[in-house]
Amino acid sequence: MYLIIVGAGQIGTPLIESATRDGNEVAVIEYDEERANHAASEYDCLVIHDDATVKDTLSDAGAEDADAIISTTDQDATNTMVCLLAKEIGIPNIVSVVHNPDHMNLFRQIGVHTIENPQRLIADYLYRAVKRPAIIDFMQLSGNAEVFEIGVAEDAPIAGKTLQEADNEGLLGDDTLIVAIEQPGDEPPITPKGGTRINAGDILTVYSASGATPDITDTFGHYEDHEATRQ
């Protein structure tokens, strides 16, 4: 894949590292001379020290042949201009960081895949880790829906039951679905069926249309979430 990355800052640099490590052909555009020089010395990629909001700069980076462009600067105005130019050139996959949530809809209107301000996402994640200690990992979907990972405690109501038994006893609501089970050991996660038994110590990947509420985490034996949400 031929990838153009705009910005070699806190977001762009690890992206450059990942993209080059995976063997992609990468071009980087960075306006700051020091950052551009650092990227050129550290990574196997083309680095252009110039203004990415100028169409000729994108052309110098090979935009006409690019499979994707990712704009990672800390200015939404810059990212917007880069995306508009990329759209005009015809780059098929355009992705941008969006720092101000109020600008999210603008990026979507011009057909850009968006990534919310990473600093805000990290802050929300850290707060969630304190507020909801039962949740190992989570992904927020549209509305209140979430996909989350949670361990099964020894005294969990669902421990020792099959999915069918748990459903018959009303332990899983209509909007809650266990999509994967990771059992202790090195075996890969399994996709559960009705007869699959859930045991204490299992790590479950769960989809819930109403989110990982304390009433839902009770099913997996994590009653501490009630206390955490009252604080």
N, C-alpha and C positions, 0 to 999 in steps of 0.2 A: 504494500500500500504506500502511495506517495502522500505524505501528510505535511501540511504547513501549520506551524505553531506560531501564533503572534504573541510575543511577550515571553521573556525569559526570567521572570520574577519568581515569587514564592509559589505560584501555581504552575507557571509554565515550565520551570526547571525540572521538577520531578516528572512532569509529563514528557519532556524531552528525553529524560533518562529512560523512562518506560518504553517509549516508542522506538528509540534507537536500540535498546536492549533486545527488543523483539524482532529486530532485523528490518524494520520499516525504513524507507527512504524519507528523510526528514529535512525540511527547510524551516529555518527559524528567522523571524523578523523581529528585531529588537531595536528600539530607538535609543536606548541608553547605551553609550559606548562601553562602559565598564561591564555591564551585563552581557553585551554582545561578545566582547572579548573572552569573558569567562566561558560562555557557552561554546565558543569556537575552540577553546583549548581543552575542554572537558569531554566533548561529545563528537561522535562521528556523524556530522551533519553539516549542511550548508547554512551559514549564518550571514544574514544581511543586516547591516547596521543602517537602518533607514526608517522612514515613516510609512507604516502599513496602511494609512488612510489614503495613500496616493496609489492610483491604479497601476502606474508603471512599476512601483515597488512590488506589488503582487505578481505582476508579469515577470519581473526579474527572479522571483521565487519559484517560477514555473507553475503559476496558478492555473493556466489553461490545461495542464496535464494532471493537476492534483485530484486525488480521490476525496480528500476532506481537508477542511481548515478548522482550526480551533483558536478562538481569540480569547486570551487569558489576561488582558491588561486590567488595571485597577480603575479604569474609566469606562463607564457604560457608553458615553458618547463615542469614544474611540472604537469600542467593540461593535457598536451599531453601524458605524461607517464601514468598518472592515467587512461586516456581514453583508451590507448592501452591495459593496463592490464585488464580493465573492458571488453573490446572487447574480449580479450582472454578467460576470465572467462565465458563470455556469458550473461552478464547483458543486458536485452533487450532494455532498454532506457538509453542512455548516453548523458548527457548534460554538456556543459562547457562554462565558461566565456572565451572570447578571448580578450586580451588587445591590441595586435598589429594587425591592420587590415590586414597586409601582411601575417599573419598566418591563416587567416580565411579559405582559401582554403585547407590548410593542414588538419585542423580539419574535414572539410566536406569530404575530400577524405577518411578518416578513419571511416566515418559514424557517426559523432557526431553532435548532434543538438547544434548549437552555439548561444551564446548571446554576442553581441558586448560589449566592455568596457563600463560598466554602467556610469562611470564618463564622458566619451565622450558623451554618450547619454543624460545625464542630461545637459551638457553644450550646446549641440545642441538644446535641448528643450527650455532652458532658452533664448538662442539667438533668437530662432524662436518666442517666446512669445513677444519679443520686436520688432522684425522685421515685424511680421505679427500679429498685435493685434486683428484682426477679428477672428482668429482661436482659438476656445476654447480648442480643443484637436486634436491630429493628430497621424497617424501611417504611416510611410514611407514604401512603398512596393517596389517591384523591379522596376528598371528604375526610371521614374519620377512619377509613380503612387502613389496616397495617398488616405487614408480614413481620413476624418476630420469632426469635429463638428463645426457648425457655427450657430449663431442666425440670425433670419430674422428681419431686421430693418423696422421701420414704412414706410419708403419711398422706400423699396426694389421693384424693377420691378416685382419680383415674388409674392409679398405679395397680398393675396386675390384671387390668381389664382389657378385653379386645375393643377395637373401635366400635364394633357392632353393639357390644354390651354397654359401652359408654354412651352411645347414642340412644339405646333403649332406656337408659336410666336418666336421660336428659342432661348429661354432664356436658355435652357439646351442643350449643345452640344451632339454629338453622343457618346462622351467618358465620359459623366458625368451622374451619376445615384444617385438619392436620395433613400437611402436604409432604412431610419427610420426617424420618426418624433416624437419628444417629445414636447407635448403641455403643457402650463402652468397648474400647479396642480400636483396631486399625481398619476395620471393615468400612466400606463406603456407606453413606446414608441409604436407607431403603425407602421405597415409595409404598406407603401402607395401604392395605386393603381391609375389608370388614373384619377378617379373622386375625389381623395382626394384633399382637398383644403389646401393650405399653407397660414398661417396667420402670421402677425407680432407678434413677441414674441416666435414663435416656434423655437425649437432647432433641426436642421437637421443634420443627419449623411449622408455624401456625399462621393461617390467614384468618383475620377477623374483620368483618365489615364495619364493626363498631369500635375497633381498636382494642388494644391490650388493657382493658379495664380491670380493676381489682376483682370484680366478680368472675371474670374469665380466668385470671391467674390463680384464683382460689382452686380451680379444678386441678391445677398442677401442683398444689400444695404450698403456694406462696402467699400466705395470709399477711405477710409483712407489708405488702403493697397498700393495704387499707390504711395502715398507720402512716406510711410515707406520703400518701396523697392528702392526709389531713394536716400535715405540717406546713 
